[in-house]
């Protein structure tokens, strides 16, 4: 991995979530001030949704021109539209239904039972085509160059819906249908490693002692088959935002504390 990896440790989960939300506002507004229409990837993980809820509550959200922002999802549960377990449903409730995102810029995965979502594979193919259609000039891959991908990590080290030792780890292309996931529901749709690595920056907001061992493994050189989160990184930077509990097993000197 050639791009720099940074690890920032916050005192507790609430501080981590607030800091991630503030960082999101700063990053997006900086891009928009240069005339860009940023592309971001969101996650349905607990800490990632917490960041969106913090954005909804924060007056700083007004600094973002939400109509000039493309929103994508790192993965999705293959469930009917509006199901409370879908990542899009969670993100809408947390933030997206409370800001002026252009509906044409909110790129959800086709739900189960929809014309393009009969199977996880059909939904994956439709999402891959949606990504392809939104490539920007100079993009080398079959996806737009994501400016920021906010990703979660499970206690088993999974990222998006790429699970340890699961066939999905070897998927080619940009989006894959997942069957037999070890975490319910078993049917899902996920960006592949190739698509996740199209991000300029990848952020991992990770909280809790149950993530400490696997965070140490991911940052300590574990392979992506064992810890899939180790295989998701940005082309310019990978940023791990941890609370003290999640950072408790990191080797000394790897992390820096957040600025007061």
C-alpha positions in Angstrom: 0.0 0.0 0.0 1.8 3.1 -1.2 -0.7 5.8 0.0 -0.2 7.1 3.6 -2.2 5.5 6.4 -3.1 7.8 9.3 -4.6 6.7 12.6 -6.3 9.2 14.9 -7.6 8.2 18.3 -10.4 10.0 20.0 -11.3 9.7 23.7 -14.7 8.1 23.2 -17.3 7.2 20.6 -19.3 10.4 20.8 -16.1 12.5 20.2 -15.1 10.3 17.4 -18.5 10.6 15.7 -18.5 14.4 16.1 -15.0 14.7 14.7 -15.8 12.5 11.7 -18.9 14.7 10.9 -16.8 17.8 11.2 -14.1 16.3 8.9 -16.8 15.4 6.4 -18.1 18.9 6.3 -14.7 20.4 5.9 -13.7 18.0 3.1 -16.8 18.3 1.1 -17.0 22.1 1.3 -13.3 22.4 0.3 -14.0 20.3 -2.8 -17.2 22.3 -3.6 -15.4 25.6 -3.2 -13.1 24.5 -6.0 -16.1 23.9 -8.3 -16.2 20.1 -7.9 -19.3 18.0 -7.4 -17.9 15.5 -5.0 -18.7 11.7 -5.0 -18.9 10.1 -1.6 -19.5 6.5 -0.5 -21.5 5.9 2.7 -21.8 2.9 5.0 -24.7 1.5 7.1 -22.4 0.6 10.0 -23.2 1.9 13.4 -20.5 4.5 13.6 -21.0 5.6 10.1 -24.7 6.1 10.7 -23.8 7.9 13.9 -21.7 10.3 11.8 -24.7 11.0 9.6 -26.9 11.6 12.6 -24.4 14.0 14.0 -24.4 15.8 10.6 -28.2 16.1 10.8 -28.0 17.7 14.3 -25.0 20.0 13.5 -25.5 23.6 12.3 -22.4 23.1 10.2 -24.3 20.9 7.8 -25.6 24.2 6.2 -22.1 24.8 4.8 -22.5 21.8 2.4 -24.4 22.3 -0.8 -26.1 19.0 -0.6 -27.6 19.4 -4.1 -24.0 19.3 -5.5 -23.0 15.9 -4.0 -23.3 12.4 -5.3 -24.0 9.7 -2.7 -23.1 6.0 -3.2 -23.2 3.0 -0.9 -20.4 0.6 -0.2 -22.8 -2.3 0.1 -26.5 -3.0 0.5 -28.6 -5.8 2.0 -30.7 -7.4 -0.7 -34.1 -6.6 0.9 -37.2 -4.8 -0.3 -37.3 -1.0 -0.7 -37.7 0.7 2.7 -36.7 -2.3 4.8 -35.3 -0.9 8.0 -32.2 -3.1 7.6 -31.2 -1.6 4.3 -28.3 0.8 4.4 -30.1 3.3 2.3 -33.1 3.3 4.6 -30.8 4.0 7.6 -28.9 6.7 5.8 -32.1 8.4 4.8 -33.5 8.4 8.3 -30.2 9.6 9.8 -29.5 12.4 7.3 -30.4 12.2 3.6 -34.1 12.8 4.0 -33.3 16.0 6.0 -31.1 17.7 3.5 -31.5 18.8 -0.1 -29.8 15.9 -1.9 -30.7 15.9 -5.6 -32.7 12.6 -6.1 -30.7 12.0 -9.3 -27.5 12.1 -7.2 -28.6 9.6 -4.6 -27.5 6.3 -6.0 -29.1 3.4 -4.1 -28.8 -0.2 -5.0 -31.9 -1.8 -6.6 -33.9 -3.4 -3.8 -35.2 -6.9 -3.8 -38.4 -7.3 -5.8 -37.7 -4.2 -8.0 -37.3 -4.5 -11.8 -33.4 -4.5 -11.6 -33.2 -6.3 -8.2 -34.6 -9.7 -8.8 -31.4 -11.3 -7.5 -28.3 -10.0 -5.9 -26.4 -10.5 -9.1 -29.0 -8.5 -11.1 -28.9 -5.7 -8.6 -25.0 -5.8 -8.7 -25.0 -5.6 -12.5 -27.4 -2.6 -12.4 -25.3 -0.8 -9.8 -22.1 -1.4 -11.9 -23.8 0.2 -14.9 -24.9 3.2 -12.7 -21.3 3.6 -11.6 -20.0 3.3 -15.1 -22.4 6.0 -16.4 -21.1 8.5 -13.8 -17.4 8.2 -14.5 -15.8 11.6 -14.8 -13.2 12.8 -17.3 -9.9 11.1 -16.5 -11.3 8.3 -14.4 -9.4 5.2 -15.3 -11.7 2.6 -13.7 -15.3 1.7 -14.4 -16.5 3.8 -11.5 -16.3 7.5 -10.7 -13.3 8.5 -8.7 -14.8 8.7 -5.2 -13.5 11.7 -3.3 -14.2 10.0 0.1 -15.4 6.5 1.0 -16.6 6.2 4.5 -16.5 2.5 5.4 -17.3 0.5 8.5 -15.5 -2.6 9.8 -17.1 -5.5 11.6 -15.7 -7.4 14.6 -14.6 -10.1 12.1 -12.8 -7.5 9.9 -15.3 -7.4 7.1 -15.7 -4.3 5.0 -18.7 -3.5 2.9 -20.1 -7.0 2.4 -16.7 -8.6 1.8 -16.2 -11.2 4.5 -13.2 -13.2 5.7 -12.5 -16.2 3.5 -15.7 -15.6 1.5 -15.8 -16.0 -2.3 -16.8 -12.4 -2.6 -13.2 -11.4 -1.8 -12.2 -12.7 -5.2 -14.9 -10.9 -7.2 -13.8 -9.1 -10.3 -15.4 -6.0 -11.8 -16.8 -3.3 -9.5 -19.9 -4.7 -7.9 -20.7 -8.2 -6.8 -23.7 -10.1 -5.6 -23.1 -11.9 -2.3 -24.8 -15.1 -1.2 -24.2 -17.0 1.9 -22.9 -14.1 3.9 -22.0 -15.2 7.5 -23.9 -12.2 8.9 -27.7 -11.9 8.1 -29.2 -11.3 5.7 -27.2 -13.8 3.6 -27.9 -12.0 0.3 -26.2 -8.7 -0.3 -24.6 -6.5 -2.9 -21.2 -5.0 -2.4 -18.5 -2.9 -4.1 -15.4 -4.9 -4.8 -11.9 -4.1 -3.6 -11.2 -2.6 -7.0 -14.1 -0.2 -6.7 -13.3 0.7 -3.1 -9.7 1.4 -4.0 -11.0 4.0 -6.6 -11.5 6.3 -3.6 -9.1 9.2 -3.2 -9.5 8.9 0.6 -10.9 6.0 2.6 -12.1 6.6 6.1 -12.6 4.0 8.7 -14.6 5.4 11.7 -14.3 2.4 14.1 -15.5 2.3 17.7 -15.6 -0.3 20.5 -13.4 -2.8 22.2 -14.9 -5.6 20.1 -13.1 -4.1 17.1 -9.7 -3.6 18.9 -8.1 -6.9 18.0 -9.1 -6.8 14.3 -8.1 -3.1 14.0 -4.7 -4.0 15.3 -4.5 -6.9 12.7 -5.6 -4.7 9.8 -3.1 -2.0 10.7 -0.4 -4.5 11.5 -0.1 -6.1 8.1 -2.8 -8.8 8.1 -3.9 -9.9 4.6 -7.2 -9.1 3.1 -8.4 -12.7 3.1 -8.1 -12.8 6.9 -9.1 -9.1 7.5 -10.9 -7.7 4.5 -10.7 -4.2 5.8 -6.9 -4.3 5.2 -7.7 -4.5 1.5 -9.7 -1.3 1.3 -7.5 1.8 1.0 -7.5 5.1 -0.7 -5.3 6.2 -3.6 -4.1 9.3 -1.6 -4.8 8.4 2.0 -6.4 5.9 4.3 -7.6 7.4 7.6 -8.5 5.3 10.6 -10.6 7.2 13.1 -10.7 5.2 16.3 -12.1 5.7 19.8 -9.8 4.7 22.7 -11.4 1.3 23.1 -10.9 0.3 19.4 -7.3 1.5 19.6 -6.5 -0.3 22.8 -4.5 -3.1 21.1 -2.6 -1.0 18.6 1.2 -1.1 18.8 2.8 1.9 20.5 3.6 4.8 18.2 1.1 3.7 15.5 -1.6 6.2 16.4 -1.7 9.8 17.3 -4.2 11.4 19.6 -6.7 13.8 18.3 -5.9 17.5 18.8 -7.7 19.0 21.8 
